[in-house]
Amino acid sequence: MNAEKNVHQHRLTRLRVGKQLLRRATMLCTLLALAVSTTACGWQLRSQADTVLIDSMTVKGGSADFVYRLEQALEDDGVVVHDDSPRVLLMSALRWDTRTVAVDKVGRAAEIELTLRFNWQVFDLDGKALSFRQKIGTSRRYQVSADNATGASDEDFLAREDMRKEMVARIMRALSKLAPTLEIQP
């Protein structure tokens, strides 16, 4: 009787171990298939932008805050930012537009749309264009509650911060792709 019980327990143990191994193998195959499918289509996280392979650059135009953020991003990528660089990234003034998208039943703004647009281009010191003029823009919508004015101003601030970060990241991605064409010819 004891021997039969041991054999039965041994079979149950082998069955449990087999099920665990099957689950692990299925999970591993699923993760592997997901990894292969996302890399095959060219998908990557936004934060995994290519490095800007330029030795130095001057940044002019835009707003002081935006220029500072862009210069920080360039320096984080190893680009030396100074006024004597043979490459000058020139930006137009940042254009912020705000419009009411929806109103509540008493006619107060219920949803706001923010839009940020500007142009930028890279020149050499003589003013010769090293890139085409790039038009860049983004927009965000957020809900507004007439009962919570402080929350609305916080939403506006956070949306603007997010939009600035996105614009810096987009310029950095574009510069990483443009870098080989930005070589200065002697």
Secondary structure by P-SEA (a helix, b strand, c coil): caaaaaaaaaaaaaaaaaaaaaaaaaaaaaaaaaaaaaaaaccccccccccccccccccccccaaaaaaaaaaaaaaccccccccccccccccbbbbbbbccccccccccbbbbbbbbccccccccccccccbbbbbcbbbbbbbcccaaaaaaaaaaaaaaaaaaaaaaaaaaaaaacccccccc
